[in-house]
Amino acid sequence: MKKRISFNINFTKRALYTIISFLVILLVGVVVYAFGTSNPETFGHSAGELDLSEGVQGNAVFNGDIEVIGNGNFNSSVKIGSSNSSCTSEIEGTLNYNFNSKCMEICNATSWEELGC
């Protein structure tokens, strides 16, 4: 008398789970591609679309230019850093703090001019 070995594998559930897993992965890929980011802070928006009119709580770092239309009202101090760039007509009016001379400078389109030390 020979013993028979039989395997009972339910391919229906396995196929269902495979399809569900594939659809979840596909959905995540489409959502990240559609919104262009996986960063939760800007998810669904480009940085230019963010509305900062109510202010920013805590620290904020901006890489690039910040354009203020109207008056810039600051209820605290403003820190001016040091620039390594040359003074040209493109950045005329830019403020700079010279850490070596401990002086504030302004670009007059040709050179950095000291405002006060």
VENFEN-V19576 format. One record per helix or strand of 2 or more residues. SS is the DSSP state (helix for helix, strand for strand). FROM is the first residue (numbers start at 1). TO is the last residue. If there is no record, write none. Layout:
ss-><SS	SS>
from-><FROM	FROM>
to-><TO	TO>
This chain:
ss-><helix	helix	helix	helix	strand	strand	strand>
from-><11	40	47	89	95	103	112>
to-><35	42	49	91	98	107	116>
